Amino acid sequence: MSNFISSYFTNKQTFSFEIFPPKGELSIETARTLVGELAKFAPDWISVTFSAGGSGNSGSTVAIAGEMQEQYGVTSLAHLTCMGASKEEIAERIAELKAAGVQNVLALRGDRMPGHEIVDFRYAADLVPQLKEAGFCVGGACYPEGHVECLDFSTSIGRLKAKQDSGTDFLVTQLFFDNEYFYRFREACDRARIKIPVTVGVMPFTSVAQIQRMAFTCGASIPSQVIKRLVAAGNDAEATRRAGIEFMCEQLRDLAANGVDGLHIYTMNRPDVAQAAYDTLVDCGYIHA
Ligand code: FAD
């Protein structure tokens, strides 16, 4: 049975979640419980991140992505990075994904890391043909503010067009805290004839340290509206978390009102984030409960 994510966009606006695999000693049992909680919201799919770095959790991406389909009937999207990998290593990952019944893959380059030199793949677009040949529905990352390594926005859009032309079926955006960046990006995609569906990734801020990290790793701007809310919450960690969720819900309402292809919630493995997003989207009529 096919559960290609690209086909979902033709029927309706989608609603999905991202989780990351448990790190260190945390067992796959933890992920199982989390997926069970998220499955209650009947998302169109749940994506599972992949860490090629030192966290040692890359193996569980496939296991979690496979299990969520078998146990909860939730379509999965497994992330896969290609930086530092050879074609043979990717062929092994493909075999694992197929054995687990995963049909959707988010093709990524991965962040530059010491020791991860280019082997067979320079860019995410180079990974797409091998995945398409293996029969996957393939997603790609996109950046409403432009990718952090690329200084020129129109160059960033040109490279995204090349990503579409490589066979990518749909896109998932990087987080942003000012929706105007997304609307500007969407117009630029239209002008560049980027026609594949774009699902919009939204994440709540949780602390000053987290948002500063985001700004430097993803190049996301921090608008004054966010700074003011962080200032108002002061040193109160709980008030900051609440403010982050409230701000995310405002972003979601505005995006829903402006007609997006899909909304993708970066849950950070927190069911309360998923719950708040779900309630907001039911309330504004984006999701029909
Ligand atoms: P690419 O599309 O290859 O782009 C990387 C850079 O190369 C960009 O600056 C681009 O402009 C430039 N470029 C592309 N093509 C060309 C070309 N032909 N010539 C010159 N320059 C070019 N990372 C993880 O490690 N694990 C994850 O699970 C993960 N999940 C993510 C999910 C989403 C939705 C997003 C948005 C990002 C995710 N990332 C993840 C982070 C991602 O790996 C980084 O953002 C990485 O720096 C770029 O990945 P990419 O696939 O967009 O790369």
Residues whose N, C-alpha, C, O or C-beta is under 5 A from the ligand:
A	BS01	FAD	T49 F50 S51 H79 T81 A107 L108 R109 G110 D111 R122 Y123 A124 A125 A141 C142 H147 E149 C150 S156 R159 V172 T173 Q174
